[in-house]
Amino acid sequence: MSSDSSYYVPESSKLPIFMAFGLLLFVLGAGSTINDLGKESSNSYILLMTSFAVIWGVMFVWFSNVINENNKGMYSDQLNQSFVWGMAWFIFSEVMFFFAFFLALGYVRMFSVPWLGGEGEKAITNILWPAFEATWPVMVTPDNETFPGAEKNMNMPGITKLHTWLPFWNTLCLVTSSGTIALAEAALKKGKRAAFKSWMVVTISLGFIFVFLQGLEYYEAYAHMGLTLGAGIYGTTFFLLTGFHGFHVCLGAIILTIMTIRGFGGAFSEHDHFGLAAGSWYWHFVDVVWILLVLVVYVF
Amino acid sequence: MSAVIEGHHDDHHHGPAKGITRWLYTTNHKDIGSLYLWFSFIMLFIGGAMAMVIRAELFEPGSQIVSPEFYNQMVTNHGLIMVFGVIMPAFVGLANWLIPMQIGAPDMALPRLNNLSFWILPAAFGVLLATFFMEGGAPNFGWTFYAPLSTEYAPPTVTYFIFAVHIMGASSIMGSINVITTILNMRAPGMTLMKMPLFVWSWLITAYLLIAVMPVLAGAVTMMLMDIHFGTSFFKAGGGGDPVLFQHIFWFFGHPEVYIMILPAFGIVSHIIETFSRKPIFGYDSMVYAIASIALLSFVVWAHHMFTVGMPIAGELFFMYSTMLIAIPTGVKVFNWLSTMFKGSLTFETPMLFAIAFVALFTIGGLSGLMLAIAPADFQYHDTYFVVAHFHYVLVPGALFSIIAAVYYWLPKWTGYMYDEFMGKTHFWLSFVSVNLTFFPMHFVGLAGMPRRIPDYAMQFADYNMIVSVGAFLFGLSQLLFLYVVLKAIIYGKKATGQVWEGAKGLEWTLDSPPAYHTFETPPNLEAGEAKG
């Protein structure tokens, strides 16, 4: 509820319309680039790259403005509370985005794959490919010529071989980094800036190690395991779930890198550091998604 | 520090900027509200023109005016435009105009984000309409874009459609974050949650639904994109996926989406009925709980859209009973509106006429929904014109009438000018008669088995279809009258008072008509209960 009359309503701004223009270019650029995939002489990617430049440029200016306005003391406690609510609901929307992919994985594992294999009252779908046997992971797909199944899967190899299994190290990285960013925040709140900066560096290093290991895992999958996007539903769900998660880790790591750079530049005070706090929430969110993902994609 | 704030405040008392840049760069909730409403109005005529093409083709059996391929594009884009380009933006426009004024806030919580949410829409719909002129034509797979129609058999423009849906969804999510933040954080001191006007309550819950389901839609179109261009097999049985999975994900979004398009209407109608009954709304608390129950139930009823796709019997039964449960909170609302009118001092100005028509005709749509909820009966009704009749009854004399009612009710407040009451009533009666002429006979042809989305039909349906088409043309023309009434009010209207309506209560009526460019820069002092309703 309002406590005073100083809620900051910005003057009219050119940023949003430029952002909307960037998004328009993005739709046209991404649409034409993807439609032209495989064509030899296509330069639609230039449009796509331009759109990224516009979007990132506007974001840079926009965030700079917000930081400057805050530094000038234009923001009341109430407005800062608006940012808190905004970030919280944004993370909720991200949760629901992942929910769609978890829903898809749950549905194929619980219903459609067993049905294709002839289980239950929906066994009529089994007449399409009578030889198909329902297992998870699906290593031999119903139509194995069009969708050649993977030779190996990514499942956990057993407790004794845990150290040879990349997701184990990935989990270790990400869970640890959730702890180190909490330490960084705690240090900042106590005014220990050196400790804050060190923990931030540790956090983003762990984040980038995660991204590197994930890349290594994808290389292994494509080069040695026959596990590709086209390898039927197992490859599909594996790459889309881990891929979107990895994409969010990249975003989170970029956010935290910017926060670290700002921290080295002297930004954030003991009581006013919501940019960092929001980045940290996002990082915890990415971590929670990963734990769920390890359980349903790799372990069970 | 405070000097900066004070200095800034002085700027605020300047009026709006001049010229086109006022609209391009604006951060003012009233300007953005007007932009949303005009955008929605323009899209209403574009989507309406597509409906006219559909009804012209169906005027007689046989294939006369357009090719079946083009007919499919018309059906698809009519649906997409009406849902995402008319009803949703109109409600967001109303939210922008009204929520800050109703809760005593200076503006929306995040004004620049607000501007971005709006300006994404013309971009998204510009791309969508541009697909008509691209190779392969516009999307032609129905507004529900079921796979594999929208994947394996889709025109190449589907890629643009997918990205347009992505940014549309981003616009909705940003808009909803803004609405929720405004409501939770910017209410005047003393306005507790259970004293909020019902329109604000309805939008709080709608915004929650939007943030919950728009990302799921984004997930669905992303899976389509991957299936079409990157070889995945979400919706391909050959790879172990399932086309039915698409329907589950789509309707997990789609059913809450249906309520996104009706909950704000509940709020609007509550305000109008209490004003013209000169009584406070009957059962305010139960109204709030009913909206919340409808919203929560909307997450567990989605598969009633797919009874015929083949589901285990337990699934059919679960979704049948959960759907029927929705009739209870909806019934609470309808009876509360009736009880509000009971023994009230009723007058029947145009907004009230539309609101009463809403209650009556929305109930018809709700009851046919209850028929469709019965799984064994749905095997008969599925994909017939009965379904078309059902959802048009809840969307046209439901959602659209509530928006029209809201425009008549608040137009004097927004512009400072009264509309012409006689013309308004003429618009109402023309709309009321023609909307029933259009959609009521669809029940009959649907029960008799006429399938939806087909450009031709059996001879036996010819008479009713001709009536439907005549009704549709009349309804389309009546909305041109609406445009005329609005423009006439703005240009030649008589000055309106601040109170406007004798029985109107709420903070927005304490302001001048039109309100100053910036209102409630100092929060109003609320006496307990003053703002309720």
Interface residues (C-beta under 8 A of the other chain):
Chain A: M1 S2 S3 S5 S6 Y7 Y8 V9 P10 E11 S12 S13 K14 L15 P16 I17 M19 A20 F21 L23 L24 F26 V27 L28 A30 G31 I34 N35 L37 W62 K72 G73 M74 Q78 L79 Q81 S82 W85 G86 W89 F90 F92 S93 E94 M96 F97 F99 A100 F101 L103 A104 Y107 V108 F111 S112 V113 W115 L116 G120 E121 K122 I124 T125 L128 W129 V138 T141 P142 D143 T146 F147 T228 L229 G230 A231 G232 I233 Y234 G235 T236 F239 L240
Chain B: M1 S2 V4 I5 H8 H9 D11 H12 A17 T21 R22 L24 Y25 T26 T27 N28 G104 A105 P106 D107 A109 L110 P111 R112 L113 N115 L116 W119 I120 P122 A123 A124 G126 V127 P156 T159 Y160 I162 F163 A164 H166 I167 A170 I173 S176 I177 N178 I180 T181 L184 N185 M186 R187 A188 P189 G190 M191 I211 A212 V213 M214 P215 V216 A218 G219 A220 T222 M223 L225 M226 H229 F230 G231 T232 S233 F234 K236 A237 G238 G239 G240 G241 D242 V244 L245 H248 I249 F252 G310 P312 I313 H518 E521 T522 P523
